[in-house]
Amino acid sequence: MTAMESQKEHWEKVYQTKQPNEVSWTQEVPTASLEFIHSLNLSKTTKIIDVGGGDSKLVDYLLAEGFTDITVLDISAHAIERAKNRLGNQSQKVKWIVSDIVDFEPTTDFDLWHDRATFHFLTKSEQVAKYVDIVRRCVKEYLVIGTFSKSGPKKCSGLDIQRYNEESLTEEFKNEFEKIRSMTEDHTTPFNTLQNFLFCSFKRRRQTE
């Protein structure tokens, strides 16, 4: 079994067997993500992709705010199916992609790339390099990325993760993007435990003549 297959099987099993109140990453309101997105003063036609969106409720809030060009990508077909079922007819306004992020071949550009808690599952340098290259090729304007901070857990859902601080996360994207701002957030899980996240936003560097 390849690493990719085992990752996909892991996440399909999670979303087949656990409800939102049984997984640590569930948020009723994705406060930090929304705050960062709002700070960018985006138009409602901004092309947004939520990477690792799963059955996150960020898409619900973006739709409610009138954003019209939203893509949600996740490795788990079951996660996306749950989100579609939750949204009902509203799901038809969203583009849905089932893919491992490191195998994603975008066919369009995006103005905003949002990722809460996918990037930190990439623990090998070649995986990180693939992710950064995909971002470099398809993101025209902004990144908003949330990972576990250096004070956060070392594992999630039984998998090893890579923790970041502001400097190390900025370093990964510095060639193409400059950091706008960063913050840490204590996420309260459904089990009433705390996980410390780091969020950073970045803007595409403009090529100088």
VENKATA-V454923 format. One record per residue. RES is the residue in one small letter. SS is DSSP state (H for helix, E for strand, - for the rest). NEAR is the number of other C-alpha atoms within 10 Angstrom. Layout:
BEGIN
res=RES ss=SS near=NEAR
res=RES ss=SS near=NEAR
END
This chain:
BEGIN
res=m ss=- near=5
res=t ss=- near=7
res=a ss=H near=8
res=m ss=H near=13
res=e ss=H near=10
res=s ss=H near=11
res=q ss=H near=15
res=k ss=H near=18
res=e ss=H near=13
res=h ss=H near=17
res=w ss=H near=19
res=e ss=H near=16
res=k ss=H near=14
res=v ss=H near=17
res=y ss=H near=20
res=q ss=H near=14
res=t ss=H near=9
res=k ss=- near=10
res=q ss=- near=11
res=p ss=H near=14
res=n ss=H near=13
res=e ss=H near=13
res=v ss=- near=16
res=s ss=- near=18
res=w ss=- near=17
res=t ss=- near=18
res=q ss=- near=17
res=e ss=- near=11
res=v ss=- near=13
res=p ss=- near=16
res=t ss=H near=13
res=a ss=H near=19
res=s ss=H near=19
res=l ss=H near=13
res=e ss=H near=10
res=f ss=H near=20
res=i ss=H near=18
res=h ss=H near=10
res=s ss=H near=10
res=l ss=- near=14
res=n ss=- near=8
res=l ss=- near=14
res=s ss=- near=10
res=k ss=- near=14
res=t ss=- near=12
res=t ss=- near=15
res=k ss=E near=21
res=i ss=E near=25
res=i ss=E near=26
res=d ss=E near=21
res=v ss=E near=23
res=g ss=- near=25
res=g ss=- near=26
res=g ss=- near=25
res=d ss=- near=24
res=s ss=- near=22
res=k ss=- near=17
res=l ss=H near=21
res=v ss=H near=24
res=d ss=H near=16
res=y ss=H near=13
res=l ss=H near=17
res=l ss=H near=18
res=a ss=H near=11
res=e ss=- near=10
res=g ss=- near=11
res=f ss=- near=19
res=t ss=- near=17
res=d ss=E near=17
res=i ss=E near=20
res=t ss=E near=19
res=v ss=E near=23
res=l ss=E near=23
res=d ss=E near=23
res=i ss=- near=27
res=s ss=- near=26
res=a ss=H near=20
res=h ss=H near=19
res=a ss=H near=23
res=i ss=H near=23
res=e ss=H near=16
res=r ss=H near=17
res=a ss=H near=21
res=k ss=H near=17
res=n ss=H near=12
res=r ss=H near=14
res=l ss=H near=18
res=g ss=H near=10
res=n ss=H near=9
res=q ss=H near=13
res=s ss=H near=17
res=q ss=H near=10
res=k ss=H near=14
res=v ss=E near=18
res=k ss=E near=12
res=w ss=E near=22
res=i ss=E near=19
res=v ss=E near=17
res=s ss=- near=17
res=d ss=- near=18
res=i ss=H near=19
res=v ss=H near=18
res=d ss=H near=13
res=f ss=- near=15
res=e ss=- near=11
res=p ss=- near=12
res=t ss=- near=7
res=t ss=- near=9
res=d ss=- near=16
res=f ss=E near=22
res=d ss=E near=17
res=l ss=E near=24
res=w ss=E near=23
res=h ss=E near=23
res=d ss=E near=21
res=r ss=E near=23
res=a ss=- near=21
res=t ss=- near=20
res=f ss=H near=23
res=h ss=H near=23
res=f ss=H near=18
res=l ss=- near=19
res=t ss=- near=14
res=k ss=- near=10
res=s ss=H near=9
res=e ss=H near=11
res=q ss=H near=16
res=v ss=H near=17
res=a ss=H near=15
res=k ss=H near=16
res=y ss=H near=18
res=v ss=H near=17
res=d ss=H near=14
res=i ss=H near=17
res=v ss=H near=20
res=r ss=H near=15
res=r ss=H near=14
res=c ss=H near=17
res=v ss=E near=23
res=k ss=E near=17
res=e ss=E near=18
res=y ss=E near=24
res=l ss=E near=28
res=v ss=E near=24
res=i ss=E near=23
res=g ss=E near=26
res=t ss=E near=25
res=f ss=E near=30
res=s ss=E near=24
res=k ss=- near=15
res=s ss=- near=15
res=g ss=- near=20
res=p ss=- near=16
res=k ss=- near=15
res=k ss=E near=14
res=c ss=E near=16
res=s ss=- near=12
res=g ss=- near=8
res=l ss=E near=11
res=d ss=E near=14
res=i ss=- near=22
res=q ss=- near=18
res=r ss=- near=22
res=y ss=E near=20
res=n ss=- near=20
res=e ss=H near=17
res=e ss=H near=10
res=s ss=H near=11
res=l ss=H near=21
res=t ss=H near=19
res=e ss=H near=13
res=e ss=H near=14
res=f ss=H near=19
res=k ss=- near=15
res=n ss=- near=12
res=e ss=- near=18
res=f ss=E near=22
res=e ss=E near=18
res=k ss=E near=21
res=i ss=E near=14
res=r ss=E near=14
res=s ss=E near=17
res=m ss=E near=15
res=t ss=E near=18
res=e ss=E near=16
res=d ss=E near=15
res=h ss=E near=21
res=t ss=E near=15
res=t ss=- near=16
res=p ss=- near=16
res=f ss=- near=10
res=n ss=- near=9
res=t ss=- near=10
res=l ss=E near=15
res=q ss=E near=17
res=n ss=E near=16
res=f ss=E near=24
res=l ss=E near=25
res=f ss=E near=25
res=c ss=E near=21
res=s ss=E near=24
res=f ss=E near=22
res=k ss=E near=19
res=r ss=E near=19
res=r ss=- near=15
res=r ss=- near=10
res=q ss=- near=6
res=t ss=- near=4
res=e ss=- near=3
END
